[in-house]
Amino acid sequence: MEWLLSLTAFTAGEFLALLAITFVAGLVRGFSGFALSALVMASAATFIAPIVLIPILWFLEMSASLLMARAGIRDADRRIALLLVIGSTIGWPLGLMLTMSLPVETSRIVALALIVALAVLQLLKVQFPGLRTPGGTVVAGIVAGIAAGLAHVGGMVIALYVLSLGTAAASMRGTLVLYLFASGVFSLFIQLGFGTMDGTAALRGLALIPPTLLGVWLGTKFFTPRLQPYYKPFCLFLLIGLALLGLIRTLAA
């Protein structure tokens, strides 16, 4: 245990808390298909700076996506995925620059408030018809990239985009899988360029992959089709509650 704490530069309390948080977040990702990064950020941002969590979440999201990649990239709309990735690549540096320029407490407030806002928009099923155009798709990608650079919750922005399209589920699922892989590659180079992804961040991410994947695997086993309509609202209310609690604790500190 001591050697692992030395490699990751976490305290014992921080590491044990992250083990539990990433396992639960993986569990939720396994049965709901989303919210991994948002749950980790909402739970851990109160004791670990968002800029530290963002590169860790890259490893967790990429490993979870690999495990769940059977969704079928062959069904993807490659044109939409390309436009989203172009936009995301523009937005990522903007979000990272903002996060790095803000004081830690302010960045926590911004990250948690963003999670609450996106979760509420999804609960209300807000749609943005303008996103159906090629230009709107690029804008959606830019906003997703900014959200990812701020709190690694670009996936929640893409979920709103998908809601606005209303296209076939198989096609959009494949498109999202392709988007996540492609944008993940570009975001890795962006983080390397900004210096947020370094050796310590990589070791932290790798150390937290096992509990995350265990959670994802168990979550897929717990998935019950008849309860599917309730999974997303449950996750969104959980996100809102955790993020609001984190905001209260941050503002009261």
ChimeraX attribute file (.defattr): number of C-alpha atoms within 10 A of each C-alpha:
attribute: neighborCount
match mode: 1-to-1
recipient: residues
	/A:1	7
	/A:2	8
	/A:3	8
	/A:4	14
	/A:5	14
	/A:6	12
	/A:7	14
	/A:8	18
	/A:9	15
	/A:10	15
	/A:11	12
	/A:12	14
	/A:13	9
	/A:14	14
	/A:15	19
	/A:16	11
	/A:17	15
	/A:18	20
	/A:19	18
	/A:20	16
	/A:21	23
	/A:22	29
	/A:23	25
	/A:24	21
	/A:25	28
	/A:26	34
	/A:27	26
	/A:28	26
	/A:29	28
	/A:30	27
	/A:31	22
	/A:32	22
	/A:33	18
	/A:34	20
	/A:35	24
	/A:36	28
	/A:37	27
	/A:38	29
	/A:39	27
	/A:40	25
	/A:41	31
	/A:42	28
	/A:43	23
	/A:44	22
	/A:45	26
	/A:46	20
	/A:47	12
	/A:48	16
	/A:49	19
	/A:50	28
	/A:51	22
	/A:52	15
	/A:53	21
	/A:54	24
	/A:55	25
	/A:56	25
	/A:57	26
	/A:58	22
	/A:59	22
	/A:60	26
	/A:61	25
	/A:62	16
	/A:63	19
	/A:64	22
	/A:65	20
	/A:66	13
	/A:67	14
	/A:68	17
	/A:69	14
	/A:70	11
	/A:71	18
	/A:72	16
	/A:73	19
	/A:74	14
	/A:75	17
	/A:76	20
	/A:77	17
	/A:78	17
	/A:79	12
	/A:80	21
	/A:81	24
	/A:82	19
	/A:83	21
	/A:84	32
	/A:85	28
	/A:86	21
	/A:87	24
	/A:88	31
	/A:89	23
	/A:90	20
	/A:91	25
	/A:92	27
	/A:93	22
	/A:94	19
	/A:95	22
	/A:96	24
	/A:97	14
	/A:98	14
	/A:99	23
	/A:100	16
	/A:101	11
	/A:102	13
	/A:103	11
	/A:104	16
	/A:105	15
	/A:106	15
	/A:107	21
	/A:108	30
	/A:109	21
	/A:110	17
	/A:111	26
	/A:112	29
	/A:113	18
	/A:114	18
	/A:115	27
	/A:116	21
	/A:117	13
	/A:118	22
	/A:119	25
	/A:120	16
	/A:121	16
	/A:122	18
	/A:123	14
	/A:124	9
	/A:125	12
	/A:126	14
	/A:127	16
	/A:128	15
	/A:129	12
	/A:130	15
	/A:131	18
	/A:132	16
	/A:133	12
	/A:134	14
	/A:135	14
	/A:136	18
	/A:137	25
	/A:138	23
	/A:139	21
	/A:140	28
	/A:141	32
	/A:142	27
	/A:143	23
	/A:144	31
	/A:145	33
	/A:146	28
	/A:147	26
	/A:148	28
	/A:149	30
	/A:150	28
	/A:151	30
	/A:152	31
	/A:153	26
	/A:154	26
	/A:155	22
	/A:156	22
	/A:157	23
	/A:158	21
	/A:159	16
	/A:160	21
	/A:161	24
	/A:162	22
	/A:163	17
	/A:164	17
	/A:165	17
	/A:166	11
	/A:167	10
	/A:168	10
	/A:169	11
	/A:170	15
	/A:171	17
	/A:172	22
	/A:173	18
	/A:174	22
	/A:175	25
	/A:176	25
	/A:177	22
	/A:178	26
	/A:179	27
	/A:180	20
	/A:181	17
	/A:182	18
	/A:183	21
	/A:184	19
	/A:185	14
	/A:186	15
	/A:187	23
	/A:188	16
	/A:189	12
	/A:190	19
	/A:191	19
	/A:192	12
	/A:193	12
	/A:194	14
	/A:195	10
	/A:196	20
	/A:197	20
	/A:198	13
	/A:199	11
	/A:200	17
	/A:201	22
	/A:202	15
	/A:203	16
	/A:204	23
	/A:205	22
	/A:206	15
	/A:207	19
	/A:208	21
	/A:209	23
	/A:210	17
	/A:211	21
	/A:212	27
	/A:213	25
	/A:214	17
	/A:215	25
	/A:216	30
	/A:217	19
	/A:218	17
	/A:219	22
	/A:220	18
	/A:221	12
	/A:222	13
	/A:223	16
	/A:224	11
	/A:225	9
	/A:226	7
	/A:227	9
	/A:228	12
	/A:229	10
	/A:230	10
	/A:231	16
	/A:232	19
	/A:233	15
	/A:234	13
	/A:235	19
	/A:236	23
	/A:237	15
	/A:238	16
	/A:239	25
	/A:240	22
	/A:241	15
	/A:242	22
	/A:243	30
	/A:244	18
	/A:245	16
	/A:246	23
	/A:247	22
	/A:248	13
	/A:249	11
	/A:250	17
	/A:251	12
	/A:252	7
	/A:253	7
